[in-house]
């Protein structure tokens, strides 16, 4: 009994020694105990990530509200997501210090930590482009909003490229020789991508010449007619009036004549009204003067010398004496223009009726000659 009692403490001591041996066992040069402690730190950093980010962002928000400019407020909202990486980076750093790994393992974790830092920095820069460009909105009056959109995309792409290069460099991948190797490949690609570069240059020329902007109603004969929705690097999206989108290569818009209806100063009305041949001279003049008076008395029309106005007896047609009406409306809105035309047509109908004349329609007269008598009209 005494022997059994004496062996229990020794057994417990042996068990504890074995536990210590397992605890101190090295895996990949790392102590298991230190690894567990490091995992706990990383877990806590992930759990506290939201709370820490909340307090940091809250503190920065209170500081930004004290300033008079809104730029810092917009930047803070934009950088909220990248800031949430800070607790993870800090947790990874302290976990690395706790583990105290060997040189090879430490180098691996340092590369991972550097990659996260580079990712956070360049992610922040990419997200900061939009609010910074929003501050530069007044430049859109000179460069046009479409060019500003191109600059925004280019800046984001540049930051993303530099960030990717920095991360690759962290892992020992040299970007310079890689880009040099792409030079020969790029020549082959360029030969097969001539249309891509042609459309890219054409799109830049379209924007530089300010041929049209998003929202303009344009027409390219034989290509498309509709409203411009987007001007991209390779093509422009034009939505036709039947609501179907058309993706037009920029080269087609650069090489062809483009009519921009949205930049009209006035809308034109050009009609030829056919009056019957039995209208007297007084009736023709009454119709002409009545139509002219209607235009001059109506504020919906542009009056000379600000605009052209012609109401003239124009020609003797096969079945009618034609009255030409050439004038412009002040509005460029299509719906209002149609309403003005509607009212104008009704007024002309009344003017012709009051003058005692009538509208002509296509007709033919047949004359029959019988027994040497004058021909009879039928």
Secondary structure, 3 states (H helix, E strand, C coil): CHHHHHHHHHHHHHHHHHHHHHHCCEECCEEHHHHHHHHHHHHHHHHCHHHHHHHHHHHHHHHHCCCCCCHHHHHHHHCHHHHCCHHHHHHHHHHHHHHCCCHHHHHHHHHHHHHHHHHHHHHHHHHHHHHHHHHHHHHHHHHHHHHHHHHHHHHHHHHHHHHHHHHHHHCCCCHHHHHHHHHHHHHHHHHHCHHHHHHHHHHHHHHHHCCCCCCCEEEECCCEEEEEEEECCCEEEEECCCCCEEEEEHHHHHHCCEEEHHHCCCEEEEEEEEECCCCCHHHHHHHHHHHHHHHHHCCCECCCCCCCCEEEEEEECCCCEEEEEEEEECCCCHHHHHHHHHHHHHHHHHHHHHCCCCECCCCCCCEECCCCCCCEEC
